[in-house]
Amino acid sequence: MNKHTKTLKMILSALFLALAYVMPFLTGQIPEFGSMLCPMHIPVLLCGFICGWQWGLAVGFISPLFRSLILGMPPLFPAAFCMAFELAAYGAVAGLMHRILPYKKPYIYCSLLTSMIIGRIVWGTAMFVCTSIKGGSFTFAAFLAGAFTNALPGIIVQIVLVPILVMFIDNHKVLNLKD
């Protein structure tokens, strides 16, 4: 990978980090579904797909912690802490699978869905550990509600929007970032 590509990936990662910071402000204006849209997930997934697993992991881990420390939302423990691991898994798995699998439409969906499932499992595991540390309990019903039921609008948006953007960038060689 040449110096230009490394620099471009770093700049794009900073852009995705900024988007992860700002997007909750935009979706927060939607009273019923604001937080259910999972606004920080989309920039992290795109970062993994476009910049690679390392950058996706870093942006995913940093973005909820950064937002929590600056704005107090999401609350640092356990929410932002667990989201950091979840989003790091999203970015890393999306980037890794996109690099390994062929650049074709079905594989983009495969990479996306796999990263979404693994990320949610990581979040559930982190929540289980964190709530156990605090002396509470995190049930399977709480996991299903937090990971799937309450996040359904966000899951739908991610499944529709992320592949379209990735295919556009891949097919039109918009950024020309392939190693």
ChimeraX commands (.cxc) that place a marker at each C-alpha (Angstrom):
marker #1 position 0.00,0.00,0.00 radius 0.5
marker #1 position 1.45,3.35,-0.99 radius 0.5
marker #1 position 1.71,6.49,1.13 radius 0.5
marker #1 position -1.19,8.19,-0.68 radius 0.5
marker #1 position -3.54,5.28,0.07 radius 0.5
marker #1 position -2.54,5.20,3.76 radius 0.5
marker #1 position -3.12,8.94,4.07 radius 0.5
marker #1 position -6.48,8.73,2.31 radius 0.5
marker #1 position -7.62,5.90,4.60 radius 0.5
marker #1 position -6.60,7.92,7.65 radius 0.5
marker #1 position -8.51,10.97,6.41 radius 0.5
marker #1 position -11.59,8.89,5.57 radius 0.5
marker #1 position -11.44,7.23,8.99 radius 0.5
marker #1 position -11.42,10.67,10.62 radius 0.5
marker #1 position -14.47,11.55,8.51 radius 0.5
marker #1 position -16.27,8.37,9.62 radius 0.5
marker #1 position -15.38,9.13,13.25 radius 0.5
marker #1 position -16.85,12.63,12.83 radius 0.5
marker #1 position -19.99,11.16,11.25 radius 0.5
marker #1 position -20.37,8.71,14.14 radius 0.5
marker #1 position -20.13,11.69,16.49 radius 0.5
marker #1 position -22.66,13.85,14.60 radius 0.5
marker #1 position -25.27,11.39,13.29 radius 0.5
marker #1 position -26.95,10.79,16.69 radius 0.5
marker #1 position -27.76,14.52,16.73 radius 0.5
marker #1 position -29.61,14.12,13.42 radius 0.5
marker #1 position -31.51,10.96,14.27 radius 0.5
marker #1 position -32.23,12.23,17.77 radius 0.5
marker #1 position -34.66,14.68,16.17 radius 0.5
marker #1 position -36.95,11.77,15.27 radius 0.5
marker #1 position -38.99,11.30,18.47 radius 0.5
marker #1 position -40.07,7.66,18.19 radius 0.5
marker #1 position -37.12,6.07,16.40 radius 0.5
marker #1 position -34.05,8.28,16.98 radius 0.5
marker #1 position -31.93,5.93,19.06 radius 0.5
marker #1 position -33.48,2.86,17.41 radius 0.5
marker #1 position -31.82,3.84,14.12 radius 0.5
marker #1 position -28.38,3.00,15.56 radius 0.5
marker #1 position -26.78,6.06,13.92 radius 0.5
marker #1 position -23.20,5.35,14.99 radius 0.5
marker #1 position -23.22,1.91,13.36 radius 0.5
marker #1 position -23.43,3.10,9.74 radius 0.5
marker #1 position -20.21,5.18,9.67 radius 0.5
marker #1 position -18.34,2.39,11.46 radius 0.5
marker #1 position -19.55,-0.25,9.00 radius 0.5
marker #1 position -18.65,1.98,6.06 radius 0.5
marker #1 position -15.23,2.61,7.55 radius 0.5
marker #1 position -14.60,-1.12,7.81 radius 0.5
marker #1 position -15.74,-1.75,4.25 radius 0.5
marker #1 position -13.93,1.21,2.69 radius 0.5
marker #1 position -10.79,1.68,4.80 radius 0.5
marker #1 position -10.21,-1.86,6.03 radius 0.5
marker #1 position -10.60,-3.84,9.21 radius 0.5
marker #1 position -7.91,-2.01,11.21 radius 0.5
marker #1 position -9.48,1.39,10.67 radius 0.5
marker #1 position -12.99,0.02,11.16 radius 0.5
marker #1 position -11.94,-1.52,14.47 radius 0.5
marker #1 position -10.29,1.70,15.66 radius 0.5
marker #1 position -13.15,4.01,14.65 radius 0.5
marker #1 position -15.69,1.57,16.08 radius 0.5
marker #1 position -13.93,1.37,19.43 radius 0.5
marker #1 position -13.19,5.08,19.76 radius 0.5
marker #1 position -16.48,6.63,18.59 radius 0.5
marker #1 position -18.85,5.71,21.48 radius 0.5
marker #1 position -16.18,6.37,24.11 radius 0.5
marker #1 position -15.27,9.72,22.54 radius 0.5
marker #1 position -18.92,10.75,22.32 radius 0.5
marker #1 position -19.56,9.65,25.89 radius 0.5
marker #1 position -16.57,11.51,27.31 radius 0.5
marker #1 position -17.37,14.73,25.41 radius 0.5
marker #1 position -21.18,14.77,25.58 radius 0.5
marker #1 position -22.09,12.28,28.29 radius 0.5
marker #1 position -24.18,10.28,25.81 radius 0.5
marker #1 position -24.24,7.36,25.71 radius 0.5
marker #1 position -23.44,6.94,29.41 radius 0.5
marker #1 position -19.88,5.70,29.78 radius 0.5
marker #1 position -20.55,2.53,31.76 radius 0.5
marker #1 position -21.90,0.16,30.71 radius 0.5
marker #1 position -23.48,1.62,27.53 radius 0.5
marker #1 position -20.54,3.33,25.76 radius 0.5
marker #1 position -18.08,0.75,27.04 radius 0.5
marker #1 position -20.10,-2.13,25.60 radius 0.5
marker #1 position -20.86,-0.23,22.41 radius 0.5
marker #1 position -17.13,0.29,21.92 radius 0.5
marker #1 position -16.59,-3.46,21.73 radius 0.5
marker #1 position -19.71,-3.95,19.58 radius 0.5
marker #1 position -18.76,-1.27,17.05 radius 0.5
marker #1 position -15.13,-2.39,16.99 radius 0.5
marker #1 position -16.39,-5.86,16.03 radius 0.5
marker #1 position -18.68,-4.33,13.36 radius 0.5
marker #1 position -15.85,-2.42,11.72 radius 0.5
marker #1 position -13.27,-5.19,11.98 radius 0.5
marker #1 position -15.50,-8.02,10.73 radius 0.5
marker #1 position -16.99,-5.95,7.88 radius 0.5
marker #1 position -13.53,-4.91,6.71 radius 0.5
marker #1 position -11.99,-8.37,7.09 radius 0.5
marker #1 position -14.78,-10.17,5.27 radius 0.5
marker #1 position -14.95,-7.57,2.52 radius 0.5
marker #1 position -11.23,-8.03,1.92 radius 0.5
marker #1 position -11.38,-11.85,1.94 radius 0.5
marker #1 position -14.58,-12.38,-0.08 radius 0.5
marker #1 position -15.03,-11.47,-3.76 radius 0.5
marker #1 position -16.25,-7.94,-4.55 radius 0.5
marker #1 position -19.74,-9.00,-5.59 radius 0.5
marker #1 position -23.18,-7.97,-4.30 radius 0.5
marker #1 position -24.06,-11.21,-2.41 radius 0.5
marker #1 position -20.75,-11.12,-0.57 radius 0.5
marker #1 position -21.27,-7.53,0.54 radius 0.5
marker #1 position -24.52,-8.63,2.17 radius 0.5
marker #1 position -22.79,-11.67,3.66 radius 0.5
marker #1 position -20.06,-9.44,5.14 radius 0.5
marker #1 position -22.60,-6.96,6.46 radius 0.5
marker #1 position -24.91,-9.52,8.05 radius 0.5
marker #1 position -22.02,-11.45,9.59 radius 0.5
marker #1 position -20.55,-8.28,11.09 radius 0.5
marker #1 position -23.96,-7.25,12.44 radius 0.5
marker #1 position -24.51,-10.63,14.09 radius 0.5
marker #1 position -21.01,-10.87,15.55 radius 0.5
marker #1 position -21.17,-7.27,16.75 radius 0.5
marker #1 position -24.44,-7.92,18.55 radius 0.5
marker #1 position -23.04,-11.08,20.16 radius 0.5
marker #1 position -20.00,-9.09,21.31 radius 0.5
marker #1 position -22.31,-6.39,22.71 radius 0.5
marker #1 position -24.39,-9.00,24.56 radius 0.5
marker #1 position -21.28,-10.61,26.01 radius 0.5
marker #1 position -19.89,-7.24,27.11 radius 0.5
marker #1 position -23.24,-6.28,28.68 radius 0.5
marker #1 position -23.39,-9.62,30.50 radius 0.5
marker #1 position -19.88,-9.12,31.91 radius 0.5
marker #1 position -20.45,-5.45,32.82 radius 0.5
marker #1 position -23.79,-5.99,34.52 radius 0.5
marker #1 position -22.33,-8.98,36.40 radius 0.5
marker #1 position -19.48,-6.78,37.63 radius 0.5
marker #1 position -22.04,-4.26,38.89 radius 0.5
marker #1 position -23.92,-7.05,40.65 radius 0.5
marker #1 position -26.86,-7.07,38.25 radius 0.5
marker #1 position -28.05,-9.55,35.69 radius 0.5
marker #1 position -28.37,-9.41,31.93 radius 0.5
marker #1 position -30.93,-11.93,30.74 radius 0.5
marker #1 position -31.35,-13.48,27.32 radius 0.5
marker #1 position -34.63,-11.54,26.97 radius 0.5
marker #1 position -32.74,-8.29,27.64 radius 0.5
marker #1 position -30.18,-9.30,25.02 radius 0.5
marker #1 position -32.87,-10.00,22.41 radius 0.5
marker #1 position -34.64,-6.72,23.17 radius 0.5
marker #1 position -31.45,-4.64,23.06 radius 0.5
marker #1 position -29.79,-6.34,20.14 radius 0.5
marker #1 position -32.72,-7.01,17.84 radius 0.5
marker #1 position -36.21,-5.88,18.88 radius 0.5
marker #1 position -35.33,-2.28,19.82 radius 0.5
marker #1 position -32.75,-2.03,17.04 radius 0.5
marker #1 position -34.98,-3.29,14.20 radius 0.5
marker #1 position -35.35,0.11,12.45 radius 0.5
marker #1 position -31.55,0.53,12.53 radius 0.5
marker #1 position -30.99,-3.00,11.25 radius 0.5
marker #1 position -33.29,-2.31,8.29 radius 0.5
marker #1 position -31.56,0.99,7.49 radius 0.5
marker #1 position -28.14,-0.67,7.65 radius 0.5
marker #1 position -29.20,-3.57,5.40 radius 0.5
marker #1 position -30.58,-1.14,2.81 radius 0.5
marker #1 position -28.10,1.74,2.94 radius 0.5
marker #1 position -24.67,0.23,3.61 radius 0.5
marker #1 position -24.55,-2.22,0.64 radius 0.5
marker #1 position -25.76,0.49,-1.76 radius 0.5
marker #1 position -22.95,2.83,-0.68 radius 0.5
marker #1 position -20.32,0.08,-0.70 radius 0.5
marker #1 position -21.39,-1.13,-4.16 radius 0.5
marker #1 position -21.34,2.42,-5.51 radius 0.5
marker #1 position -17.83,3.01,-4.20 radius 0.5
marker #1 position -16.55,-0.41,-5.31 radius 0.5
marker #1 position -18.20,-0.39,-8.76 radius 0.5
marker #1 position -17.33,3.16,-9.70 radius 0.5
marker #1 position -13.83,3.08,-8.20 radius 0.5
marker #1 position -14.74,6.33,-6.44 radius 0.5
marker #1 position -11.85,6.12,-4.01 radius 0.5
marker #1 position -9.62,3.48,-5.65 radius 0.5
marker #1 position -8.41,2.12,-2.28 radius 0.5
marker #1 position -7.89,-1.55,-3.11 radius 0.5
marker #1 position -4.57,-2.91,-1.84 radius 0.5
marker link #1:1,2 radius 0.2
marker link #1:2,3 radius 0.2
marker link #1:3,4 radius 0.2
marker link #1:4,5 radius 0.2
marker link #1:5,6 radius 0.2
marker link #1:6,7 radius 0.2
marker link #1:7,8 radius 0.2
marker link #1:8,9 radius 0.2
marker link #1:9,10 radius 0.2
marker link #1:10,11 radius 0.2
marker link #1:11,12 radius 0.2
marker link #1:12,13 radius 0.2
marker link #1:13,14 radius 0.2
marker link #1:14,15 radius 0.2
marker link #1:15,16 radius 0.2
marker link #1:16,17 radius 0.2
marker link #1:17,18 radius 0.2
marker link #1:18,19 radius 0.2
marker link #1:19,20 radius 0.2
marker link #1:20,21 radius 0.2
marker link #1:21,22 radius 0.2
marker link #1:22,23 radius 0.2
marker link #1:23,24 radius 0.2
marker link #1:24,25 radius 0.2
marker link #1:25,26 radius 0.2
marker link #1:26,27 radius 0.2
marker link #1:27,28 radius 0.2
marker link #1:28,29 radius 0.2
marker link #1:29,30 radius 0.2
marker link #1:30,31 radius 0.2
marker link #1:31,32 radius 0.2
marker link #1:32,33 radius 0.2
marker link #1:33,34 radius 0.2
marker link #1:34,35 radius 0.2
marker link #1:35,36 radius 0.2
marker link #1:36,37 radius 0.2
marker link #1:37,38 radius 0.2
marker link #1:38,39 radius 0.2
marker link #1:39,40 radius 0.2
marker link #1:40,41 radius 0.2
marker link #1:41,42 radius 0.2
marker link #1:42,43 radius 0.2
marker link #1:43,44 radius 0.2
marker link #1:44,45 radius 0.2
marker link #1:45,46 radius 0.2
marker link #1:46,47 radius 0.2
marker link #1:47,48 radius 0.2
marker link #1:48,49 radius 0.2
marker link #1:49,50 radius 0.2
marker link #1:50,51 radius 0.2
marker link #1:51,52 radius 0.2
marker link #1:52,53 radius 0.2
marker link #1:53,54 radius 0.2
marker link #1:54,55 radius 0.2
marker link #1:55,56 radius 0.2
marker link #1:56,57 radius 0.2
marker link #1:57,58 radius 0.2
marker link #1:58,59 radius 0.2
marker link #1:59,60 radius 0.2
marker link #1:60,61 radius 0.2
marker link #1:61,62 radius 0.2
marker link #1:62,63 radius 0.2
marker link #1:63,64 radius 0.2
marker link #1:64,65 radius 0.2
marker link #1:65,66 radius 0.2
marker link #1:66,67 radius 0.2
marker link #1:67,68 radius 0.2
marker link #1:68,69 radius 0.2
marker link #1:69,70 radius 0.2
marker link #1:70,71 radius 0.2
marker link #1:71,72 radius 0.2
marker link #1:72,73 radius 0.2
marker link #1:73,74 radius 0.2
marker link #1:74,75 radius 0.2
marker link #1:75,76 radius 0.2
marker link #1:76,77 radius 0.2
marker link #1:77,78 radius 0.2
marker link #1:78,79 radius 0.2
marker link #1:79,80 radius 0.2
marker link #1:80,81 radius 0.2
marker link #1:81,82 radius 0.2
marker link #1:82,83 radius 0.2
marker link #1:83,84 radius 0.2
marker link #1:84,85 radius 0.2
marker link #1:85,86 radius 0.2
marker link #1:86,87 radius 0.2
marker link #1:87,88 radius 0.2
marker link #1:88,89 radius 0.2
marker link #1:89,90 radius 0.2
marker link #1:90,91 radius 0.2
marker link #1:91,92 radius 0.2
marker link #1:92,93 radius 0.2
marker link #1:93,94 radius 0.2
marker link #1:94,95 radius 0.2
marker link #1:95,96 radius 0.2
marker link #1:96,97 radius 0.2
marker link #1:97,98 radius 0.2
marker link #1:98,99 radius 0.2
marker link #1:99,100 radius 0.2
marker link #1:100,101 radius 0.2
marker link #1:101,102 radius 0.2
marker link #1:102,103 radius 0.2
marker link #1:103,104 radius 0.2
marker link #1:104,105 radius 0.2
marker link #1:105,106 radius 0.2
marker link #1:106,107 radius 0.2
marker link #1:107,108 radius 0.2
marker link #1:108,109 radius 0.2
marker link #1:109,110 radius 0.2
marker link #1:110,111 radius 0.2
marker link #1:111,112 radius 0.2
marker link #1:112,113 radius 0.2
marker link #1:113,114 radius 0.2
marker link #1:114,115 radius 0.2
marker link #1:115,116 radius 0.2
marker link #1:116,117 radius 0.2
marker link #1:117,118 radius 0.2
marker link #1:118,119 radius 0.2
marker link #1:119,120 radius 0.2
marker link #1:120,121 radius 0.2
marker link #1:121,122 radius 0.2
marker link #1:122,123 radius 0.2
marker link #1:123,124 radius 0.2
marker link #1:124,125 radius 0.2
marker link #1:125,126 radius 0.2
marker link #1:126,127 radius 0.2
marker link #1:127,128 radius 0.2
marker link #1:128,129 radius 0.2
marker link #1:129,130 radius 0.2
marker link #1:130,131 radius 0.2
marker link #1:131,132 radius 0.2
marker link #1:132,133 radius 0.2
marker link #1:133,134 radius 0.2
marker link #1:134,135 radius 0.2
marker link #1:135,136 radius 0.2
marker link #1:136,137 radius 0.2
marker link #1:137,138 radius 0.2
marker link #1:138,139 radius 0.2
marker link #1:139,140 radius 0.2
marker link #1:140,141 radius 0.2
marker link #1:141,142 radius 0.2
marker link #1:142,143 radius 0.2
marker link #1:143,144 radius 0.2
marker link #1:144,145 radius 0.2
marker link #1:145,146 radius 0.2
marker link #1:146,147 radius 0.2
marker link #1:147,148 radius 0.2
marker link #1:148,149 radius 0.2
marker link #1:149,150 radius 0.2
marker link #1:150,151 radius 0.2
marker link #1:151,152 radius 0.2
marker link #1:152,153 radius 0.2
marker link #1:153,154 radius 0.2
marker link #1:154,155 radius 0.2
marker link #1:155,156 radius 0.2
marker link #1:156,157 radius 0.2
marker link #1:157,158 radius 0.2
marker link #1:158,159 radius 0.2
marker link #1:159,160 radius 0.2
marker link #1:160,161 radius 0.2
marker link #1:161,162 radius 0.2
marker link #1:162,163 radius 0.2
marker link #1:163,164 radius 0.2
marker link #1:164,165 radius 0.2
marker link #1:165,166 radius 0.2
marker link #1:166,167 radius 0.2
marker link #1:167,168 radius 0.2
marker link #1:168,169 radius 0.2
marker link #1:169,170 radius 0.2
marker link #1:170,171 radius 0.2
marker link #1:171,172 radius 0.2
marker link #1:172,173 radius 0.2
marker link #1:173,174 radius 0.2
marker link #1:174,175 radius 0.2
marker link #1:175,176 radius 0.2
marker link #1:176,177 radius 0.2
marker link #1:177,178 radius 0.2
marker link #1:178,179 radius 0.2
view
